[in-house]
Structure formats: C-alpha cells, structure tokens
Amino acid sequence: MSELLRNLRPAQIRLIAAISEHGQLQVAATSCRMTQPGASRMLGELERAIGARLFQRTPKGMEPTPTGALLAQHARRIEHDLRRMAEDFDDLHSGLGGTVRVGAVTGPALGQLVPQVQRLKAVSSSMDISIEVAPSVALVQALERGELDFALARLPPQFDERDFILEPARDEIVQLLVRDGHPMLGHSPVAIADLHATRWILQQRGAPIRAAIETAFHDEGMTAPPDVITTSSLLAIIALLKDSDAVAPMSQEVIDLMLEPPVSADLRRLQLNRLLTVEPYLIIQARGRHISKAAERLLGMVQDSIRHF
C-alpha cells in the first residue's frame, strides 16, 4: 500500500487536492482540466487500488473520509511544492526577483510587514509580493494549504503546533479611537469603567482585542459592555465613529495610521488610565514547507525588525 501511495501520479494528486478544496467533482474536474467522467473513473480506480473510500457523496457535496482527509492534506502540500518548483525555476531563468505570499493580522501587518515590504520593493522592484490581512484562523488555514510563505498571527487552539514553526514576536497594545469632539476626550485619561455604558464597536467574539476589552471590564467587576456593534471593517468603523459617540478599540499601529494625514478623518485617540495588551503574535511557517529565496529574504527582514522594535 505504501508503495502505491509513493507512486501516485501528479494527475491523481491534483484531483485529490481539488476535490477536497471544491467539494464538487465537476468543479474539481474542471480545475484539473479533466472531464467529469474521467475524474470519476480516476477516483474510483484509486479507491479500489487503495481499498478505501476517499470521499463520501452528501447533499452538501463530496466530503473527505478520514483516509481522504489524510491524502488530501499531503496532496495539497505536494501540489504546492511542485507549483513552487516551477515558479522558482521561472524566477531563476527570467531574472525576476521571485514571488512572496505573506499574511498578517491587522496590527502586525501595518507595524511590521508593510514597512519591510516597502524596503524590499525599493531594492527589488520586480519582486511579486502579495499581502493577506485576515484573522488568525484564516491565515493558519492558508499556511496549511500552502498559500502563504509565512504569517504574523496567533495559533488558534484547534491547530496542532507540531505542524508549524513558531517564533515568538511581540504583543500588541490596544488603544481607543473616537471622533473628534467626543465628550470623553475632556476627561482623558479615562477609566475603562467609565465607558461601560458607551457604545462599543468590536470585532467578533473570541477576537483577541475584543477579549482584552471584555477582560478589562471583568477586572473592574463589571460585565462586558451591553451596547455593541460587531464589525472588523475599517471603513465601517470610520463611518460608525463619525456620527456617534461610539468607541472602537484597535491596535496601536492601526490607530497611528488612522490619525496620520491623509487618513485622519477627524478621529482622535482616547487615552485610558491603564495599559491594555493582547497575547503576543507569532511568526508562523508551515513545518516542512519550502519557501522561495525572496520569501526567506522578507522573513529575515521582518525578524530583524521585530527583534529591534
């Protein structure tokens, strides 16, 4: 059996990864440039050779069995490495600077990643760099799929840390953003307890910054604020702050950017009488995954920046 799996054809590997990603045989077949009958025949032959079902057909589509999930996980990694090999080969022979795919949660994206990307592009303008800003769960899932070289994020508890290379980075300072003219600005620095009845604009439950705010109220013997609007959209937050006395907690890096021209948009920082921080974020890489020389270069720059921050 192990000999059979070691000798899977690239087309079989691509099909397993595609079915796992799309959950529909027709879509997976199209992405692999195959007909649906051809894809169905290839999957059936593979399942018979292995002696196990890889996917179950359900009303929601094709869902992997435990065996299918295992094969799909490795198939995605193999497909990623083959794609990366082709990209590196093209970079080597075309003279291009290389390709980098990196992700971060919002604060580190602005405070650490963006400045280093700008530095790197200043000396390697042909380098193709993409930045994904998203919650930690989405970023770690992207690392698993081979879609990111590294990420500045936190490792959610549902992931196995043994699958990743984890390097401690730094914690984030949480500050408060309000509109210019907000009535509490005249009482700055304010106690968190004095803001309990205020309308808060928070991220989804479980998000680190929201958890820090709720913990701060709990420390004062109070419940979480009852008047909350939930959103992680910066545009929505600006619109909500502009015409109300709401308060929006954000990382210090985000607020620094929001208060600098030309972004400022008549917003102000509301000082608290205590320091609020969230758990440190990490530099995360998928273990056993090759990254390009360009990605290694950016990773080194980010590591140096964090060490000397």
N, C-alpha and C positions, 0 to 999 in steps of 0.2 A: 504493500500500500504506500509506504513512504517513497519507494522508488517511483511509483506512478505520479505522486504529487511533485516530486523533484523534477519530473519531465513534462509538466503541464506546458502546453503550447501558449504563446503570447495571446492568441485569439481567445483561448479559454480563460486566461487570466483577466483579460479585458471584459469579457462577458460577465464573469462572476462579479467583478467590481461594479460594472454598470447596472446589473440587476439589483444589487444591494443599494446603490445610490438612488436609482429612479423608482424602484418598486413596481415597475411595469415592464413586461417582457418586450412589448412593441417599442417602447421608448429606448430601452436598453439596446435592442437590436439595431435601431436606427443610429444610435450614438456609436455603435461598433461597425457601422456600415455593413450590416447583415440584414437578410430578410427575417421576418418573424419565424417562419417555418424552419429556416436554417438555424436560428438561435435556439428554438425549442428542441431541435434534433441534437444540437451540440450539448445542451444542458442535460438532456436525457441520457446521452451516451456517457457523459461524465459521471452522472449519478449512478448509473449501472456499474461503471468501472470501479467507482469508489465503494459502492454498496451502501449508500446512504442518501437520503433526500437532502438537498441543499436549500430549497425554498419551498414554502407552503403557499398555495394559492388561497387567498382570503378575499372577502368583499372589498377590502381596502387595497388589495394588490398582492404582490409577492413578498412575503416576509421570510427572512432567513431562519432556518433551523439553527440549533447550536453549532452543528457542523458547518452549515453555510456561513454563519457569522464568523467563525474562525477562519475559513478560507477567504472570505471577503476582506477581512482585516488585512491579511497578508497580501491578497491580490492588489489592494489599493496601494500598499507600500511598494510592491514590485513595479506596478504601473507608474507610480511616482518616480522611482529610481530610473526606469527606462526613459521617461519623459525628460528627467533632469539630465541624463547622459546625453540625449540628443541636443538639449539646449546648450549644455556646456561645450559640446563638440562644435555647434554653430558659432558660439561665442569665440572659441579658440581660433576658428578659421575665418571668421568675418572681421575680427578686430574690434567687436563690440565689447562694452565693459562688463556685460553679464546681467543676470536677472536676479532680483531680490524680491521676496514676498514676505512681508513682516506685519505683525499686528500688535495692538496695544489697547488697553483700556484708556479712557479719555485723558486722565491726568498725565500719566507717563508718556502718552502719545505727544502731548503738547510740550511737556517739560524736558523730555529726554530724546524721544525718537525724531521728531521733526527737526530740531537743530542739527542732529548728526546727519540726517538725510540731506539737509541743505549743504552741510560741509562737504559731504561725499560727492554730491552733484556738482559742486563748484570745481572739483578737480577731475571728475569723471562724468561729463555731461551726457555721454551716450549710454550710461547705465540705466537699465529699466527697473525702476523701484515702484512697487505698489504697497500702499499702507491700508490696512484694515483696522478700523476703530470699532470695537464692539465689546459687549460684556465678556467676562472671562470664560463662561461656558461655551459660547460660540467660538472663541479664539482657540480654546484647547481642542474642541472638536475639529476645527480646521487643521490644527497641528497633527491630529491623528490621521486625517485624510491626506496628509502630505501637501496641503495647500499653502502652508506658511513655513518659512525657514526657522523663525523663532518668534516669540511673543513676549510682551511685557504684560503680565496678568497674574491672577491668583489661581491656584489649582483647586477647583471645586471638589468637594468630598467624594463625588461619585466616580472620580477618575483614580486609577492606580498610579501612584507616584513612581513606581518602578518602570513605567513606560516612558518616563521623561527624564531629561537632565534639568535639574532645578538649581538655580543660582540666586541666593537672596539679593534683593536690590535695595529698596528703601520704602519707608512708609509714606503715606500721603497725609498732608494737613488739610483739614476740612474747614472752609470758611463760608460765610453767608453773603449772598448777593441780594440787593433790594433796589428799588427805583430811587432815583434822586428825589429828595423831599419826603422820604419815608418817615413817619412820625417817630420811630425808634432811633433814628440817627442822632437825634438830640440827646439821647440817653446813653450813647456809646461810651465805654464798652458795656454791653448788656449781659444779664444773666440768662441762661437758657430757660430758666423757669418763667421769666417774664414774657417769653414768646410762646407759651403753651397754647394760648387762645388764638394765636396768629394763624393765618392760612399758610400752609407749607406746600411747596412743590417738590416732590420727592420721586426718586426712581422706584422701580418695582420692589415689592417686599423681598427681603433677602439680599438686596444690593448692599455693598459694603458701606457706602455713605449713608444710606437710609438707616442701616443698622447702627451706625455711630450716633446718629441723631436720636434714635429711639433709646439707645443705651444711656445717653446723656440725660434724657428725661427720667429714665428709671433711676439713675443715680440720685436724682432730686426727690425720689419717692413719688413720681408722677407717671401717669400713663403716657403712651405715645400721643402726639398731637391728634386731636379728633378731626380737624379740618384740613384735608389733604387732597391735592390733585396729583395724580401719578403720571409722570412722563419722563423720558430721558432725552427728548428732542430739545436741542439748544434753541432752535427757532421758536418752539412752543413756549419754552421757559421765558425767553425775552418778551414775547407777546403778553404772557400772563403777568409778568412783573411790571410791565409798562403802565398798566391801567389799574393796578391794585396795590394793596399793602402786603402782598404775599412775600414770603422769604424762601429763597432757593439755596440749599447747601451744595457746594461744589468743591472740587479740589482746588488748592491754591493756584496751581498752574493754569487752570481754566479761568478762574476769576482774574488772574493777572492779564490774560489775553483779552478777556471781555472788557476790561477797564482801560485798555490802551487804544488810542486812536488808530485806525478809524472805526473800530468796533464798538467803542464805549457805550453808545446808545442810551446815554443819560442814566447809567446804572452806578451804584455805589457799593462799597464793601461795608457791611455791618459788623463791627468788631464785637467779639464775645469776650467775657472776662475769664475764659478758660480755654485751654488748648484742646482741640478735637482732632484725633487722628484715626485712620483706619489701618487695618492689618497691612504689613508690608506686601508689596507686589514682588513677583519673581521674574527672572529671565528664564523662559521655558523653551526647551528644544525637545523634539521627539527623539527618544533614545534609538540609536542605530540608524539614524537617517542622515544621509549625505547632504550637505548644503554646498552651494557654489562658493567659489573664491570671493565673489562680490558680496555674498551674504556674510561670509566669515569676516570680511573687512568691516562691514557695517556693524556686525555684532561686537567686534573688538572696540570700535569707536564708542558704542553705547556703554559697554562695560567700563571703559576708561572714564567716561563722563559720569557715570553713577558713582564710581569709586572716589572721584574728586569733587562730587557735588557739595 
